[in-house]
Amino acid sequence: MQIAAAQPAEKKDPPPPVKKPVVKPKEEVKDPRAEELAEAQITRLSAVYEGMPADEAGKIFAKLPDPLVEKLLRRMDERQVGKLLLALDVQRAAKITESLAKTKAAN
């Protein structure tokens, strides 16, 4: 009995890559009043925090993102802003102060 030599399998070209359709994100339709409402909300919140004792408001500010804290502080009385900055971590208060100063100088 003779054993047949194994023949190499025919090489097939790999299938062409499947092109995935490009999905573009839907354009958001913005309410023209949304920005105005957001600004009004920030103004209202700043009044709430301004009326709170600085050490209590500072505890809350410590958990808020810097851009929001800056927006709130811009609408507050300067004396209250100073008290709130004292209630924050020194490094963070310095960073926020620097950002407030740059924005103020640009205006």
C-alpha positions, -999 to 999 in steps of 0.1 A, spaced: 0 0 0 13 33 -10 8 65 10 0 95 -11 21 125 -4 1 154 11 -5 181 -14 -4 216 -2 -38 232 1 -46 259 -24 -39 294 -10 -70 315 -11 -69 352 -10 -84 366 22 -118 382 18 -117 419 12 -122 440 44 -158 449 51 -163 487 50 -182 499 79 -205 528 72 -195 561 87 -221 571 113 -222 608 119 -235 620 152 -269 636 151 -268 673 153 -281 686 186 -310 709 183 -304 735 210 -332 754 227 -324 791 221 -333 797 257 -311 769 272 -281 791 276 -302 819 292 -318 794 315 -284 779 325 -271 814 333 -301 822 354 -296 789 373 -260 798 380 -270 832 392 -297 817 415 -272 791 429 -246 818 435 -271 837 456 -279 805 476 -242 799 483 -235 835 491 -261 834 519 -246 803 534 -218 804 560 -185 802 541 -172 771 558 -204 752 548 -204 765 513 -167 757 510 -174 720 518 -198 719 489 -174 739 466 -147 714 474 -167 687 455 -177 709 425 -156 712 393 -134 743 390 -152 758 360 -185 757 379 -170 772 411 -155 800 389 -189 808 374 -205 809 408 -178 830 424 -179 856 396 -215 864 406 -208 867 443 -198 895 466 -160 899 468 -159 895 506 -179 862 504 -156 850 476 -126 857 499 -141 837 527 -150 808 504 -115 807 489 -101 804 525 -124 774 530 -109 756 501 -76 737 498 -48 762 493 -36 748 460 -71 747 446 -79 782 458 -47 795 442 -56 778 409 -92 792 409 -79 826 418 -54 825 389 -82 815 365 -105 842 378 -77 868 374 -70 857 338 -106 859 328 -111 892 345 -80 906 326 -93 893 293 -126 911 297 
